[in-house]
Amino acid sequence: MRYTLLVRFFSIFAFLVASLLFPSVIKGPVSAPIYEFTVSRETVTMPDGVRLGATMFMPVPLEEGERFPVLLKMDPYRKDDFFYQSDYDRSAYFARRGYVTARIDVRGTGASEGTVPEREYSDEELNDAITLIDQLSKKEWSNGNVGMYGMSWSAFNAIMTAMRKPPALKAIIAMHGSEDIYYNDIHFIDGVMHLDFYDQQVDTDNALPNTNTYDITEDYFKERFDTLPWFIIEMKNQRDSDFWRSRSLKFQQPLEVPAYVIGGLLDGYRDFAPAIFETSKAPVRMEMGPFNHAYPHTSVIGPGYEWRETAVRWWDYWLKGIDTGIMDEPPVLIFVRSGHNPSAILGTTPGSWRAEKTWPIEGTELRKYYLMPTHALDTAYPGIEEHSLVYSPGAGMAAGGWWGEPTGDMIEEDQKSLVYDSEVLTEDLQVIGIPRISITAKADKPFYQWSVRLEDVSPEGKVSLVSGALINPSQRYDRLNPVAIAPGEEMVLSAEIHFTTWTFKVGHRLRVAVTNAQFPMAWPTPYLGTTKLLTGLNTWLELPIPPKSLLPEPILPAPQEIEYPPDYQGIYGYGYYYGADRDNIEGVSYYTTESDFAWRIGEKDFASSEFYTYSVRDGDPARAVFNGMRRNVFNIPGKSITLSCLFDVTSDEQFFFITIKRILFENGTLIREKTWNETIPRDFQ
């Protein structure tokens, strides 16, 4: 306690001196972990009377009348059971440093009243966020400044809320987010239909009862269990439209709220970070790290780092008015991956950090490689030749479920693709940024997809995936107004390959692999046939090649140990396991994923398991299949609740056929079942 008071005394003294010498700028040390804190479960009432569940982490004031900034994190992921532990780890960290953290369940989910919203990022959710910011900024313990932060969903809605410019929102931190919800989310990756197991997860968990009581009532059925699954709504919006664009920063005014954005090189949501940096009217700090869909300090893929240290310096500057020096530092930090052999169980990514003052990196060369008639990849003038590609519906499994996660050897996938290789490199080649691809193509059917992979071929012939892109050719003229392919039509199809960093080493070769399938990332197109790639001036790969950095390599703080709530206990768990299998006799490709977790909070026991299978038959790609099962078993004192949800999605040439079934047991007795059967036309998917 004596140490805490001394630190507090010298901090206050430094602030007073700085404020006297420099009245407009308060310079001082970064907020130290000197506060004890309390945790309480409360409600916040919205204008329509709906009470939202809130968990408040409150620093204990060190002096009478002390006020604190507020950090708001809001999502539907059930703060009192599913995300109890992970929310605690972050919230406790910030509370100890003098920040009130408010973790809010979206209305109709978790501990919040109301009906599950009709869609992701609904108007109700965003309006609630505006109201929450206003209310929290006016609390007697608040200094009037609010920040929003989070990963994935809570990054998405932090960006969307910042677009609305509530006065008390002074800054945000967003990691693994999106500025283009149609192209850069999991429903239509690059404009191509993607059925992610997340769809079933969220549509199962949305049907669980309120965490305050876990009561099964008629209101619960009306407001949660019986509500229409979001997946059905999304499948009725298969083409780009205002449904997606109204939530997408890309099609709205640039951000005017300072943003600290973090992307993972092994995550599917990474392009948003450079896009925001390039367009924002407010200051932006960007970090692109070597991790997957996780916080940088908890990612199982390293090297991780303690982003929360930087976050406190960011919050101190924008919410406490303390000049921590963060705005004087290079605003761009990028981990440059060193070329390595493929590994689906990558633990640590080889490479190093690079700091830059600008983005794009000043002096970056855009080097164009043509896809040659000889299947070479060269900067020389290309000849013109047609290369035929037979559609193989099950191709692509080695690349995984989205453009993220570590991947194994792509050699078998390349055997089903058109491949173009550079000469063996005689010097290292570093790539940082968003490569671009253009291909000239013809087709014999009205609809296909194209997938382009950028790869690294080692001297031993091992093939590492660097990055990739999907192309929906129906959107070649206009994303809003897709059109079919005219058989024999010569098309120029172009796309941005997802942000990447990579050092192609001496002795290696660059490779471009082109195919018409990326299973199960892309739902298979229905027609068997052959497409053609035409070499020439409109068929090329463009790589961003930066100059050597002029700044010293940054050293990032090592991650601290994860902090667990005192009443939390992990029981068992594994996930996610991914498996690809091929029945060559029947000509069927299978891709499966599964997980199984159990944990305890106080006297409550929780378990959640899931299993998903994708399959497609070589001779009948129109009838691709997804089967999924997710089961949650909650043992609460006095009751046991089991909620299962079954997903069955199939297709033919014209339609998607969707069956979703929710099944609820209480104390071993079947309480309710509800099934949705939908036939939805394929809309250029």
FIVO-440393 format. One line per field, with one value per residue (C-alpha): x, z, y. Coordinates in nm, 3 decimals. Layout:
REM residues N
x: [X, ...]
z: [Z, ...]
y: [Y, ...]
***
This chain:
REM residues 685
x: [0.000, 0.290, 0.438, 0.100, 0.070, 0.424, 0.364, 0.040, 0.208, 0.488, 0.242, 0.027, 0.335, 0.459, 0.118, 0.100, 0.446, 0.376, 0.043, 0.206, 0.487, 0.279, -0.085, -0.213, -0.022, -0.005, 0.302, 0.331, 0.409, 0.187, -0.089, 0.053, -0.137, -0.196, -0.571, -0.770, -1.103, -1.449, -1.660, -2.037, -2.320, -2.561, -2.820, -2.832, -3.177, -3.231, -3.485, -3.740, -3.715, -3.502, -3.236, -2.897, -2.677, -2.348, -2.045, -1.860, -1.495, -1.451, -1.118, -1.128, -1.049, -0.728, -0.866, -1.210, -1.385, -1.142, -1.295, -1.209, -1.250, -1.473, -1.387, -1.693, -1.697, -2.023, -2.109, -2.362, -2.115, -2.260, -2.036, -2.155, -2.076, -1.904, -1.678, -1.656, -1.286, -1.151, -1.343, -1.198, -0.840, -0.865, -1.100, -0.896, -0.581, -0.740, -0.921, -0.594, -0.466, -0.752, -1.017, -1.375, -1.450, -1.809, -1.879, -2.230, -2.434, -2.618, -2.992, -3.168, -2.847, -2.668, -2.785, -2.968, -3.342, -3.526, -3.555, -3.257, -3.200, -3.314, -2.958, -2.596, -2.506, -2.870, -2.988, -3.104, -2.755, -2.583, -2.842, -2.787, -2.413, -2.472, -2.697, -2.449, -2.165, -2.374, -2.493, -2.152, -1.985, -2.225, -2.181, -2.057, -1.739, -1.669, -1.434, -1.663, -1.438, -1.528, -1.335, -1.469, -1.257, -1.269, -1.191, -1.408, -1.773, -1.679, -1.425, -1.695, -1.940, -1.668, -1.597, -1.968, -2.033, -1.737, -1.891, -2.184, -1.950, -2.106, -1.948, -1.813, -1.642, -1.284, -1.099, -1.135, -0.921, -1.030, -0.863, -0.972, -1.249, -1.393, -1.456, -1.640, -1.894, -1.991, -1.641, -1.447, -1.661, -1.730, -2.060, -1.938, -1.559, -1.441, -1.802, -1.823, -2.060, -1.889, -2.071, -1.870, -1.925, -1.954, -2.298, -2.421, -2.242, -2.405, -2.750, -2.730, -2.604, -2.856, -3.127, -2.991, -3.181, -3.089, -2.782, -2.938, -3.174, -3.151, -3.530, -3.733, -4.045, -4.286, -4.106, -3.782, -3.931, -4.070, -3.758, -3.483, -3.556, -3.814, -3.637, -3.534, -3.170, -2.944, -2.805, -3.139, -3.145, -2.792, -2.869, -3.155, -2.895, -2.644, -2.546, -2.387, -2.645, -2.735, -2.802, -2.423, -2.303, -2.499, -2.271, -1.951, -1.706, -1.578, -1.903, -1.954, -1.762, -1.405, -1.350, -1.311, -1.241, -0.881, -0.831, -0.570, -0.617, -0.462, -0.465, -0.336, -0.139, -0.298, -0.649, -0.922, -0.999, -0.682, -0.737, -0.944, -0.639, -0.449, -0.778, -0.862, -0.509, -0.525, -0.866, -0.917, -0.937, -0.824, -0.493, -0.449, -0.201, -0.168, -0.011, -0.005, 0.111, 0.191, -0.121, -0.459, -0.810, -0.702, -0.574, -0.199, -0.119, -0.323, -0.272, -0.145, 0.055, 0.342, 0.539, 0.269, 0.311, 0.150, -0.073, -0.245, 0.065, 0.033, -0.343, -0.300, -0.063, -0.322, -0.609, -0.400, -0.341, -0.697, -0.903, -0.687, -0.505, -0.161, 0.110, 0.267, 0.477, 0.275, 0.187, 0.556, 0.637, 0.613, 0.241, 0.291, 0.434, 0.438, 0.568, 0.750, 0.726, 1.041, 0.974, 0.931, 0.818, 0.444, 0.305, -0.057, 0.053, 0.276, 0.359, 0.597, 0.615, 0.970, 1.028, 1.090, 0.910, 0.940, 0.842, 0.729, 0.616, 0.373, 0.138, 0.173, 0.546, 0.713, 0.920, 0.737, 0.787, 0.489, 0.652, 0.448, 0.499, 0.321, 0.176, 0.361, 0.262, 0.536, 0.377, 0.658, 0.615, 0.825, 0.858, 0.924, 0.670, 0.424, 0.301, -0.064, -0.184, -0.487, -0.448, -0.741, -0.857, -1.098, -1.325, -1.241, -1.506, -1.315, -0.992, -0.855, -0.897, -0.532, -0.592, -0.846, -1.177, -1.082, -0.779, -0.623, -0.471, -0.150, -0.166, 0.011, 0.178, -0.021, 0.145, -0.162, -0.387, -0.148, -0.190, -0.555, -0.459, -0.282, 0.053, 0.305, 0.652, 0.925, 1.289, 1.485, 1.556, 1.915, 1.842, 1.577, 1.251, 1.040, 0.668, 0.461, 0.108, -0.179, -0.072, -0.302, -0.397, -0.548, -0.642, -0.802, -1.046, -1.314, -1.577, -1.823, -2.093, -2.274, -2.112, -1.783, -1.552, -1.180, -0.934, -0.582, -0.312, 0.026, 0.273, 0.639, 0.811, 1.114, 1.419, 1.283, 0.950, 0.743, 0.476, 0.377, 0.061, 0.144, -0.200, -0.490, -0.812, -1.146, -1.309, -1.681, -1.689, -2.053, -1.933, -1.667, -1.846, -2.039, -2.063, -2.419, -2.546, -2.399, -2.430, -2.381, -2.087, -2.157, -1.999, -1.680, -1.676, -1.326, -1.322, -1.059, -1.099, -0.904, -0.879, -0.675, -0.493, -0.533, -0.275, 0.043, 0.408, 0.663, 1.030, 1.091, 1.440, 1.732, 1.682, 1.302, 1.048, 0.731, 0.420, 0.073, -0.186, -0.521, -0.823, -1.204, -1.263, -1.153, -1.341, -1.479, -1.392, -1.612, -1.942, -1.897, -2.047, -2.296, -2.170, -1.907, -1.693, -1.374, -1.248, -0.954, -0.689, -0.539, -0.187, -0.102, -0.076, -0.392, -0.285, -0.041, 0.055, 0.161, 0.367, 0.435, 0.809, 0.924, 1.269, 1.478, 1.351, 1.534, 1.406, 1.541, 1.358, 1.097, 1.098, 0.749, 0.674, 0.636, 0.284, 0.192, 0.033, -0.339, -0.539, -0.833, -1.134, -1.111, -1.428, -1.337, -1.199, -1.128, -1.227, -1.123, -1.110, -0.978, -1.046, -1.057, -0.957, -0.966, -0.952, -0.953, -1.027, -1.073, -1.258, -1.095, -1.311, -1.638, -1.489, -1.599, -1.409, -1.478, -1.375, -1.454, -1.403, -1.483, -1.430, -1.525, -1.492, -1.606, -1.559, -1.691, -1.792, -1.870, -2.131, -2.228, -2.090, -2.084, -1.994, -2.007, -1.927, -1.966, -1.900, -1.929, -1.882, -1.864, -1.875, -1.885, -1.889, -1.666, -1.942, -2.220, -2.090, -2.439, -2.534, -2.273, -2.361, -2.298, -2.406, -2.348, -2.430, -2.365, -2.467, -2.451, -2.505, -2.547, -2.577, -2.705, -2.791, -3.144, -3.162, -2.990, -3.035, -2.929, -2.968, -2.874, -2.890, -2.868, -2.778, -2.832, -2.752, -2.757, -2.799, -2.878, -2.826, -3.092, -3.152, -3.008, -3.204, -3.168, -3.293, -3.218, -3.352, -3.325, -3.389, -3.424, -3.414, -3.461, -3.371, -3.364, -3.713, -3.775, -3.927, -3.937, -3.825, -3.839, -3.744, -3.697, -3.707, -3.608, -3.559, -3.363, -3.266, -2.896, -2.812, -2.482, -2.339]
z: [0.000, 0.082, -0.263, -0.423, -0.241, -0.333, -0.700, -0.686, -0.517, -0.772, -1.059, -0.934, -0.873, -1.229, -1.374, -1.177, -1.283, -1.648, -1.644, -1.506, -1.760, -2.057, -1.991, -2.319, -2.287, -1.974, -1.992, -1.751, -1.695, -1.823, -1.582, -1.346, -1.201, -0.868, -0.827, -0.657, -0.826, -0.770, -1.008, -1.014, -1.234, -1.309, -1.565, -1.785, -1.900, -2.262, -2.375, -2.463, -2.114, -2.208, -1.946, -2.076, -1.866, -1.768, -1.581, -1.438, -1.336, -1.112, -0.987, -0.620, -0.600, -0.425, -0.340, -0.288, -0.606, -0.840, -1.179, -1.443, -1.818, -1.937, -2.175, -2.341, -2.493, -2.636, -2.810, -2.794, -2.668, -2.317, -2.063, -1.770, -1.908, -2.246, -2.226, -1.849, -1.824, -2.128, -2.043, -1.692, -1.815, -2.014, -1.789, -1.475, -1.653, -1.749, -1.416, -1.226, -1.437, -1.361, -1.621, -1.562, -1.801, -1.899, -2.063, -2.212, -2.367, -2.685, -2.620, -2.638, -2.557, -2.239, -1.941, -2.146, -2.181, -2.509, -2.824, -3.016, -3.292, -3.639, -3.775, -3.682, -3.604, -3.596, -3.564, -3.212, -3.117, -3.257, -3.106, -2.772, -2.809, -2.861, -2.555, -2.343, -2.433, -2.337, -2.008, -1.903, -1.979, -1.738, -1.437, -1.123, -1.130, -1.501, -1.638, -1.943, -2.187, -2.333, -2.549, -2.730, -2.792, -2.884, -3.122, -3.405, -3.325, -3.077, -3.325, -3.591, -3.374, -3.235, -3.592, -3.673, -3.358, -3.432, -3.776, -3.591, -3.397, -3.047, -2.870, -2.568, -2.777, -2.791, -2.937, -3.025, -3.040, -3.300, -3.387, -3.648, -3.776, -4.111, -4.310, -4.589, -4.432, -4.754, -4.890, -4.564, -4.328, -4.301, -4.488, -4.837, -4.842, -5.134, -5.255, -5.256, -5.034, -4.729, -4.473, -4.154, -3.845, -3.663, -3.825, -3.634, -3.315, -3.289, -3.396, -3.125, -2.848, -2.928, -2.827, -2.474, -2.178, -1.987, -1.770, -1.468, -1.398, -1.687, -1.658, -1.928, -1.975, -2.250, -2.285, -2.333, -2.618, -2.784, -2.743, -2.800, -2.874, -3.147, -3.317, -3.680, -3.717, -3.858, -4.119, -4.299, -4.316, -4.454, -4.718, -4.838, -4.902, -5.122, -5.328, -5.218, -5.127, -4.871, -4.629, -4.604, -4.711, -4.451, -4.191, -4.394, -4.338, -4.693, -4.828, -4.562, -4.449, -4.324, -3.953, -3.749, -3.423, -3.342, -3.395, -3.286, -3.525, -3.505, -3.772, -3.767, -4.060, -3.989, -3.948, -4.209, -4.103, -4.165, -4.463, -4.256, -4.071, -4.367, -4.521, -4.210, -4.187, -4.546, -4.525, -4.170, -4.098, -3.739, -3.611, -3.658, -3.510, -3.700, -3.595, -3.814, -3.613, -3.658, -3.493, -3.583, -3.462, -3.107, -2.890, -2.941, -2.581, -2.590, -2.946, -2.963, -3.265, -3.174, -3.114, -2.910, -2.736, -2.464, -2.669, -2.352, -2.254, -2.576, -2.528, -2.190, -2.344, -2.620, -2.372, -2.144, -2.432, -2.563, -2.247, -1.965, -2.153, -2.062, -2.325, -2.300, -2.612, -2.815, -3.079, -3.133, -3.226, -3.571, -3.614, -3.815, -3.680, -3.908, -3.846, -4.157, -4.190, -4.291, -4.553, -4.389, -4.473, -4.451, -4.113, -4.007, -3.642, -3.653, -3.302, -3.362, -3.686, -3.798, -3.879, -3.728, -3.656, -3.874, -3.787, -4.043, -4.035, -4.324, -4.489, -4.765, -4.698, -4.879, -5.176, -5.220, -5.569, -5.739, -5.936, -6.203, -6.294, -6.597, -6.612, -6.913, -7.181, -7.045, -6.695, -6.581, -6.374, -6.525, -6.563, -6.936, -7.210, -7.217, -7.515, -7.560, -7.503, -7.358, -7.062, -6.982, -6.628, -6.549, -6.258, -5.955, -5.690, -5.392, -5.458, -5.198, -4.865, -4.764, -4.749, -4.469, -4.394, -4.468, -4.567, -4.227, -3.986, -4.048, -4.345, -4.454, -4.784, -5.084, -5.328, -5.374, -5.427, -5.689, -5.887, -5.939, -6.038, -6.307, -6.160, -6.266, -6.112, -6.109, -6.164, -5.857, -5.655, -5.632, -5.358, -5.087, -5.193, -4.926, -4.980, -4.751, -4.833, -5.058, -5.379, -5.680, -5.941, -6.287, -6.509, -6.851, -6.859, -7.059, -6.945, -7.093, -6.828, -6.689, -6.347, -6.191, -5.926, -5.941, -5.657, -5.672, -5.424, -5.378, -5.268, -5.183, -5.332, -5.139, -5.301, -5.168, -5.346, -5.035, -5.101, -4.839, -4.873, -4.846, -4.916, -5.158, -5.298, -5.430, -5.738, -5.810, -6.184, -6.179, -6.000, -6.262, -6.374, -6.064, -5.722, -5.684, -6.014, -6.087, -6.437, -6.570, -6.784, -7.156, -7.279, -7.465, -7.337, -7.271, -6.923, -6.729, -6.363, -6.101, -5.724, -5.427, -5.258, -4.882, -4.690, -4.629, -4.539, -4.653, -4.734, -5.029, -4.967, -5.197, -5.368, -5.346, -5.617, -5.625, -5.737, -5.846, -5.836, -6.008, -5.969, -5.985, -5.634, -5.282, -5.080, -4.814, -4.797, -5.101, -5.156, -5.478, -5.798, -5.962, -6.318, -6.428, -6.714, -6.819, -6.797, -6.979, -6.862, -7.131, -7.082, -7.204, -7.086, -6.872, -6.682, -6.409, -6.043, -5.880, -5.560, -5.321, -5.254, -4.995, -4.955, -4.654, -4.337, -4.212, -3.857, -3.588, -3.530, -3.258, -2.950, -2.827, -2.465, -2.390, -2.307, -1.941, -1.789, -1.842, -1.533, -1.439, -1.226, -0.875, -0.924, -1.270, -1.344, -1.679, -1.676, -2.019, -2.373, -2.721, -3.035, -3.300, -3.477, -3.856, -4.082, -4.460, -4.617, -4.966, -5.087, -5.424, -5.506, -5.461, -5.567, -5.253, -5.057, -4.684, -4.450, -4.080, -3.773, -3.410, -3.058, -2.703, -2.391, -2.029, -1.749, -1.407, -1.268, -0.899, -0.861, -1.229, -1.477, -1.850, -2.151, -2.521, -2.812, -3.187, -3.500, -3.860, -4.193, -4.544, -4.843, -5.220, -5.493, -5.798, -6.042, -5.879, -5.731, -5.734, -5.442, -5.191, -4.827, -4.485, -4.168, -3.826, -3.464, -3.162, -2.810, -2.492, -2.156, -1.858, -1.508, -1.287, -0.920, -0.927, -1.303, -1.607, -1.954, -2.279, -2.600, -2.930, -3.276, -3.601, -3.931, -4.266, -4.579, -4.929, -5.278, -5.638, -5.953, -5.859, -5.483, -5.135, -4.902, -4.535, -4.234, -3.886, -3.579, -3.217, -2.941, -2.571, -2.270, -1.909, -1.636, -1.897, -2.031, -2.386, -2.351, -2.705, -3.063, -3.346, -3.709, -3.995, -4.352, -4.619, -4.994, -5.112, -5.475, -5.557, -5.645, -5.832, -5.557]
y: [0.000, 0.233, 0.170, 0.243, 0.575, 0.677, 0.600, 0.793, 1.091, 1.120, 1.074, 1.360, 1.576, 1.514, 1.600, 1.926, 2.037, 1.953, 2.132, 2.448, 2.448, 2.332, 2.417, 2.265, 1.936, 1.723, 1.503, 1.215, 0.850, 0.574, 0.473, 0.213, -0.088, 0.084, 0.041, -0.224, -0.285, -0.424, -0.631, -0.595, -0.715, -0.434, -0.324, -0.016, 0.096, 0.199, 0.462, 0.190, 0.040, -0.261, -0.330, -0.439, -0.664, -0.500, -0.626, -0.327, -0.340, -0.034, 0.099, 0.191, 0.566, 0.664, 1.007, 1.151, 1.262, 1.083, 1.020, 0.764, 0.715, 0.432, 0.147, -0.009, -0.356, -0.482, -0.809, -1.097, -1.357, -1.404, -1.236, -1.449, -1.794, -1.832, -1.525, -1.495, -1.581, -1.395, -1.076, -1.084, -1.108, -0.785, -0.590, -0.650, -0.532, -0.199, -0.150, -0.175, 0.113, 0.347, 0.261, 0.162, -0.122, -0.193, -0.528, -0.523, -0.804, -0.700, -0.679, -1.012, -1.205, -1.311, -1.106, -0.843, -0.816, -0.776, -0.981, -1.115, -0.855, -0.955, -0.933, -0.882, -0.519, -0.413, -0.054, -0.142, -0.256, 0.052, 0.286, 0.115, 0.174, 0.546, 0.558, 0.363, 0.596, 0.897, 0.745, 0.614, 0.946, 1.123, 0.895, 1.067, 0.858, 0.926, 1.191, 1.217, 1.030, 0.689, 0.444, 0.136, -0.168, -0.532, -0.813, -0.946, -0.856, -0.585, -0.448, -0.436, -0.246, -0.017, 0.094, 0.124, 0.327, 0.555, 0.616, 0.778, 1.011, 1.016, 1.317, 1.130, 0.859, 0.983, 0.681, 0.312, 0.000, -0.257, -0.585, -0.837, -0.611, -0.511, -0.198, -0.388, -0.622, -0.800, -0.866, -0.888, -1.092, -1.464, -1.478, -1.386, -1.393, -1.177, -1.178, -1.559, -1.758, -1.904, -2.117, -2.087, -2.299, -1.965, -1.929, -2.231, -2.131, -1.790, -1.914, -2.180, -1.955, -1.682, -1.932, -1.981, -1.829, -1.515, -1.568, -1.394, -1.686, -1.936, -1.954, -2.127, -1.913, -1.815, -1.481, -1.673, -1.874, -1.562, -1.349, -1.607, -1.970, -1.906, -1.613, -1.652, -1.766, -1.498, -1.738, -1.742, -1.362, -1.354, -1.615, -1.396, -1.123, -1.305, -1.004, -0.681, -0.418, -0.155, -0.441, -0.473, -0.128, 0.064, -0.100, -0.073, 0.210, 0.167, 0.314, 0.582, 0.888, 0.823, 0.780, 1.096, 0.914, 0.812, 0.439, 0.187, -0.106, -0.452, -0.721, -1.078, -1.216, -1.556, -1.417, -1.380, -1.021, -0.825, -0.596, -0.352, -0.219, -0.070, 0.046, 0.248, 0.385, 0.508, 0.675, 0.801, 1.173, 1.108, 0.967, 0.591, 0.347, 0.017, -0.311, -0.622, -0.921, -1.291, -1.432, -1.576, -1.485, -1.405, -1.125, -1.081, -1.177, -1.501, -1.629, -1.987, -1.875, -1.647, -1.455, -1.284, -0.952, -0.745, -0.518, -0.398, -0.201, -0.004, 0.015, 0.187, 0.440, 0.497, 0.533, 0.757, 0.996, 1.014, 0.956, 1.096, 1.371, 1.235, 1.267, 0.922, 0.976, 0.731, 0.989, 1.066, 0.706, 0.544, 0.471, 0.152, -0.175, -0.478, -0.828, -0.944, -1.320, -1.501, -1.767, -2.106, -2.457, -2.528, -2.632, -2.666, -2.670, -2.365, -2.246, -1.958, -1.765, -1.686, -1.320, -0.978, -0.653, -0.345, 0.012, 0.270, 0.632, 0.596, 0.353, 0.250, 0.230, 0.516, 0.400, 0.068, -0.078, -0.240, -0.517, -0.691, -1.056, -1.195, -1.545, -1.682, -1.935, -2.163, -2.152, -1.930, -1.618, -1.344, -0.969, -1.010, -0.939, -1.231, -1.423, -1.517, -1.871, -2.048, -2.284, -2.513, -2.578, -2.860, -2.775, -2.991, -2.911, -3.051, -2.864, -2.628, -2.810, -2.763, -2.385, -2.430, -2.264, -1.901, -1.694, -1.745, -1.999, -2.197, -2.432, -2.746, -2.828, -2.704, -2.945, -3.169, -2.867, -2.732, -3.054, -2.951, -2.596, -2.402, -2.308, -2.043, -2.036, -1.775, -1.850, -1.957, -1.643, -1.528, -1.276, -1.245, -1.082, -0.913, -0.849, -0.625, -0.519, -0.620, -0.795, -0.772, -1.028, -0.994, -1.287, -1.305, -1.595, -1.774, -2.020, -2.268, -2.225, -1.918, -1.931, -2.038, -1.900, -1.842, -1.883, -1.742, -1.844, -1.679, -1.946, -2.009, -2.316, -2.437, -2.602, -2.935, -2.879, -2.797, -2.534, -2.277, -2.067, -1.698, -1.549, -1.570, -1.429, -1.551, -1.399, -1.403, -1.328, -1.221, -0.905, -0.822, -0.506, -0.405, -0.567, -0.441, -0.580, -0.924, -1.070, -1.422, -1.530, -1.553, -1.878, -1.794, -1.435, -1.306, -1.154, -0.967, -1.061, -0.871, -0.887, -0.780, -1.066, -1.042, -0.842, -1.035, -1.014, -1.268, -1.296, -1.527, -1.658, -1.726, -2.061, -2.044, -1.966, -1.759, -1.943, -1.840, -2.120, -2.067, -2.291, -2.280, -2.414, -2.337, -2.596, -2.556, -2.187, -2.124, -2.305, -2.505, -2.367, -2.605, -2.668, -2.916, -2.797, -2.627, -2.271, -2.118, -1.878, -1.655, -1.532, -1.183, -0.825, -0.848, -1.160, -1.072, -1.066, -0.740, -0.750, -0.459, -0.468, -0.213, -0.058, -0.146, 0.013, 0.322, 0.278, 0.047, -0.279, -0.229, -0.448, -0.531, -0.624, -0.993, -1.110, -1.132, -1.439, -1.479, -1.380, -1.598, -1.504, -1.651, -1.860, -1.994, -2.340, -2.502, -2.869, -2.995, -2.870, -2.906, -2.712, -2.644, -2.965, -2.953, -3.256, -3.301, -3.639, -3.769, -4.080, -4.132, -4.434, -4.245, -3.912, -3.728, -3.463, -3.419, -3.140, -3.162, -2.948, -3.016, -2.888, -2.983, -2.765, -2.777, -2.523, -2.429, -2.088, -2.104, -2.378, -2.376, -2.631, -2.568, -2.780, -2.704, -2.935, -2.918, -3.117, -2.999, -3.174, -3.029, -3.263, -3.237, -3.501, -3.462, -3.550, -3.347, -3.020, -2.864, -3.090, -2.988, -3.057, -2.904, -3.086, -2.937, -3.005, -2.782, -2.880, -2.672, -2.842, -2.608, -2.751, -2.471, -2.533, -2.673, -2.735, -2.877, -2.725, -2.888, -2.690, -2.851, -2.705, -2.900, -2.738, -2.905, -2.704, -2.851, -2.713, -2.791, -2.585, -2.331, -2.336, -2.363, -2.591, -2.501, -2.692, -2.558, -2.737, -2.626, -2.881, -2.789, -3.023, -2.917, -3.168, -3.443, -3.372, -3.249, -2.903, -2.766, -2.820, -2.573, -2.631, -2.388, -2.517, -2.267, -2.292, -1.990, -1.925, -1.918, -1.561, -1.581, -1.801]
***
